[in-house]
Amino acid sequence: MRDTKKTIQGLNDSEPGYTRISADLSKPETLAAAVHKSGAKSAFVYTIFDSPDSMASSFAALKDAGITYVVLLSSFSVQGPASDDENMKHFISRVHAQTEVAAKKSGLAFAALRPMYFNSNILWNLADIKQHKVDLLYPDIKFDYLAPSDIGAVAGAVLAEPEYQKPDEGESSSKTIYICGPELLTQEHAYGILAEKLGYEIKITSVTEDQWRKKLSFMPTPVLDTLIEGMRASHEGKQEFSMERYDEAVENIRKYKGGEPMGFGEWVEVNKGLFA
């Protein structure tokens, strides 16, 4: 981990068997020492948006240090083969796709997890939620509201079970796993569930793209541009994914987790402390 003093939810550091090791995916020179110290043979990694070589150096460092299998957190915005031209048109899909391509070129065996909309994205509005009011762009559009813990369950299963590491048909060493939450909810509906679970009303105000952009100005401009473009397309009825692939992505949680996906309401219940 980058910060070895960081609190890890659910981890009791007093239990034997846990050692915190410093490593930073954006600094490949730190990875060899971390792998050697841990004795790891597999690794879970996420996409570094500002990597100058799409993480090629990081993958090389992991491989040279002895890592034989990687689970990469990618994005549902990448559809089909990562190298397809369609995946290069927008910033978010392009960065993730180029990272997948770099992983493949590294020679490492890997699985690319492609999740859609994290439940934790609503924390962008945490300050407003605590004030019982939220400004939303296109409140009528739907997201799948995916629990991060379900992503972790899928990643953990693939890392731990050789059976789940078999490459896709036609691939020599890689596989793709789409992951989605079990409910397609409008933003308005989701915040209604949130309000019910928290026990107070949350007033929703629809805002313009410019107002939303200003509100989320802490994000890099290319990320905001891509998010807004996608939300506008959804609002206009231009669905960007097939329901068949969505159903496959929900079923993947059941397959790898060995249980039902966590619904949005359940996630709020488990994480009420985030909104205190």
C-alpha positions in Angstrom: 0.0 0.0 0.0 1.1 3.6 -0.6 0.4 4.7 3.0 1.2 2.0 5.5 -0.5 3.9 8.3 -3.9 4.0 6.5 -6.9 2.4 8.3 -8.2 -0.7 6.4 -11.9 -1.2 7.1 -12.6 -4.7 8.4 -8.9 -5.6 9.1 -7.8 -6.2 12.7 -4.1 -5.5 12.6 -3.6 -7.3 15.9 -4.3 -10.6 14.1 -1.2 -12.6 13.0 -0.4 -12.9 9.4 -0.8 -9.3 8.3 2.2 -7.2 7.3 1.9 -3.8 5.8 4.3 -3.3 2.9 5.0 0.0 1.2 4.4 0.0 -2.6 3.2 2.5 -5.2 1.9 1.4 -8.6 2.9 4.8 -10.1 6.5 4.1 -8.9 7.6 0.8 -10.5 10.9 0.9 -8.6 8.9 0.3 -5.3 7.2 -2.9 -6.6 10.1 -5.3 -6.8 11.0 -4.8 -3.1 7.3 -5.2 -2.1 6.9 -8.5 -4.1 10.2 -9.9 -2.7 9.3 -9.0 0.8 5.7 -10.4 0.6 6.6 -13.5 -1.5 3.5 -12.7 -3.6 2.9 -14.5 -6.9 -0.3 -12.7 -7.8 -1.4 -9.1 -7.6 -4.5 -6.9 -7.7 -3.8 -3.6 -9.4 -5.9 -0.6 -10.6 -5.5 1.8 -13.5 -3.2 4.8 -12.9 -4.7 7.6 -15.0 -1.6 9.7 -15.4 0.9 6.9 -16.1 3.1 8.0 -19.0 3.3 4.5 -20.5 -0.1 3.1 -19.5 1.5 1.2 -16.6 3.8 -0.8 -18.9 6.7 -0.2 -16.5 4.6 -1.3 -13.6 3.6 -4.5 -15.2 7.2 -5.2 -16.2 8.4 -4.6 -12.7 5.8 -6.9 -11.3 6.7 -9.7 -13.8 10.4 -9.3 -13.2 9.9 -9.6 -9.5 8.1 -12.9 -9.8 4.4 -12.0 -10.2 2.7 -14.6 -12.5 -0.9 -13.4 -12.4 -2.6 -10.0 -12.2 -6.2 -8.9 -11.7 -6.6 -5.4 -13.2 -9.4 -3.1 -12.2 -10.5 -1.6 -15.5 -13.9 -0.1 -16.5 -17.2 -1.2 -18.1 -16.7 1.7 -20.5 -14.2 -0.7 -22.3 -16.3 -2.9 -24.5 -15.0 -5.9 -26.5 -11.3 -6.2 -27.3 -9.4 -3.4 -25.5 -7.6 -2.4 -28.7 -10.8 -1.6 -30.6 -10.9 1.9 -32.0 -14.2 2.5 -30.3 -12.5 2.2 -26.9 -10.1 5.0 -27.9 -12.7 7.7 -28.5 -13.4 8.9 -24.9 -10.9 9.6 -22.1 -12.1 7.1 -19.4 -12.4 4.2 -21.8 -9.2 5.1 -23.6 -7.0 5.2 -20.4 -8.4 1.8 -19.2 -8.2 0.2 -22.6 -4.6 1.3 -23.1 -3.8 -0.1 -19.7 -5.3 -3.5 -20.6 -3.3 -3.4 -23.9 -0.1 -2.8 -21.9 -0.9 -5.6 -19.5 -1.4 -8.0 -22.5 1.9 -6.8 -24.1 3.7 -7.4 -20.8 3.3 -11.2 -21.2 1.6 -11.5 -17.8 -1.5 -13.7 -17.4 -4.3 -11.4 -16.2 -8.0 -10.8 -15.8 -9.5 -7.4 -16.5 -12.4 -6.6 -14.3 -14.8 -4.1 -15.9 -17.2 -2.6 -13.3 -19.7 0.1 -14.1 -21.0 2.6 -11.5 -19.7 2.4 -8.0 -22.1 3.1 -5.1 -19.3 5.1 -3.5 -19.7 7.7 -6.3 -22.5 9.2 -4.4 -19.9 10.4 -1.9 -19.1 13.1 -4.4 -22.3 14.7 -2.9 -21.5 13.9 0.7 -21.4 17.5 1.9 -24.8 18.2 0.3 -26.3 15.0 1.6 -25.4 16.0 5.1 -27.3 19.3 4.4 -30.3 17.2 3.2 -30.2 18.6 -0.4 -28.4 17.4 -3.5 -27.9 19.0 -6.9 -28.0 16.3 -9.7 -27.4 16.3 -13.4 -30.1 14.5 -15.2 -31.8 12.9 -12.2 -33.8 10.6 -14.5 -30.9 8.6 -15.8 -30.2 5.1 -14.5 -27.0 3.7 -13.0 -26.4 0.1 -11.8 -25.1 1.1 -8.2 -22.4 -1.5 -7.7 -21.1 -2.2 -4.2 -17.3 -1.9 -4.1 -17.2 -5.0 -1.8 -18.7 -7.1 -4.6 -15.9 -6.0 -6.9 -13.5 -7.1 -4.1 -15.2 -10.4 -3.8 -14.9 -11.1 -7.5 -11.2 -9.9 -7.6 -10.4 -12.1 -4.5 -12.0 -15.2 -6.0 -10.1 -14.8 -9.3 -6.8 -14.2 -7.4 -7.4 -17.3 -5.2 -8.9 -19.9 -7.5 -6.9 -21.2 -10.5 -10.1 -22.4 -12.0 -11.2 -18.8 -12.4 -8.0 -17.8 -14.1 -8.6 -19.7 -17.3 -8.3 -17.3 -20.2 -11.2 -16.5 -22.5 -11.8 -18.6 -25.5 -9.4 -17.5 -28.2 -7.0 -15.8 -25.7 -3.7 -17.3 -24.6 -3.5 -15.6 -21.2 -6.2 -13.0 -20.5 -9.8 -12.9 -19.6 -12.4 -10.2 -19.2 -15.1 -10.0 -16.5 -17.8 -7.4 -16.6 -19.4 -6.5 -13.3 -22.6 -4.6 -12.6 -24.9 -3.9 -9.6 -28.2 -5.8 -9.4 -30.5 -2.8 -9.9 -30.8 -0.2 -12.6 -32.0 2.8 -10.6 -32.6 6.4 -11.6 -30.5 8.8 -9.6 -33.8 10.2 -8.1 -34.8 6.7 -7.0 -31.4 6.0 -5.5 -31.4 9.1 -3.4 -34.9 8.3 -2.3 -33.6 5.0 -1.0 -30.7 6.8 0.6 -33.0 9.3 2.3 -35.3 6.5 3.6 -32.3 4.6 5.1 -30.8 7.7 6.7 -34.2 8.7 8.1 -34.5 12.2 6.6 -35.7 13.9 3.5 -33.1 14.8 0.8 -34.3 17.5 -1.6 -33.2 17.0 -5.2 -32.5 19.9 -7.5 -31.8 19.3 -11.2 -28.9 21.4 -12.4 -27.3 22.3 -15.8 -24.2 20.7 -17.2 -22.2 23.9 -16.4 -23.4 24.0 -12.8 -22.6 20.3 -12.3 -19.2 20.8 -13.9 -18.4 23.7 -11.5 -19.6 21.6 -8.5 -17.3 18.7 -9.4 -14.4 20.9 -10.5 -12.0 18.9 -8.3 -12.1 16.2 -11.0 -9.8 16.4 -14.0 -11.5 18.1 -17.0 -11.2 15.1 -19.3 -12.9 12.9 -16.8 -15.7 15.4 -16.3 -16.1 15.8 -20.0 -16.5 12.1 -20.5 -18.9 11.7 -17.6 -21.1 14.6 -18.8 -21.2 13.3 -22.4 -22.2 9.8 -21.2 -24.9 11.2 -18.9 -26.3 13.4 -21.6 -26.5 10.4 -24.0 -28.3 8.4 -21.3 -30.8 11.2 -20.8 -31.4 11.3 -24.5 -32.2 7.6 -24.6 -28.9 6.5 -26.2 -28.2 3.4 -24.1 -24.5 2.6 -24.2 -24.6 -1.1 -23.3 -26.7 -4.1 -24.1 -29.0 -5.6 -21.5 -27.6 -9.0 -22.4 -24.1 -7.8 -21.3 -25.7 -6.1 -18.2 -27.3 -9.4 -17.2 -24.0 -11.2 -17.8 -22.3 -8.7 -15.5 -24.7 -9.2 -12.7 -24.5 -12.9 -13.0 -20.7 -12.7 -12.8 -21.0 -11.5 -9.2 -23.1 -14.5 -8.3 -20.6 -16.8 -10.0 -17.4 -15.5 -8.4 -18.8 -14.3 -5.1 -20.9 -17.4 -4.5 -23.8 -15.3 -3.3 -26.2 -12.5 -4.3 -25.0 -9.1 -5.3 -25.4 -6.4 -2.7 -28.4 -4.0 -3.4 -28.0 -0.3 -3.0 -30.2 -0.1 0.1 -28.2 -2.8 1.8 -25.0 -1.0 0.9 -26.3 2.2 2.5 -27.3 0.2 5.7 -23.8 -1.3 5.9 -22.1 2.1 5.3 -24.3 4.5 7.3 -21.3 5.7 9.1 -20.0 7.3 5.9 -23.0 9.8 6.1 -22.8 10.6 9.8 
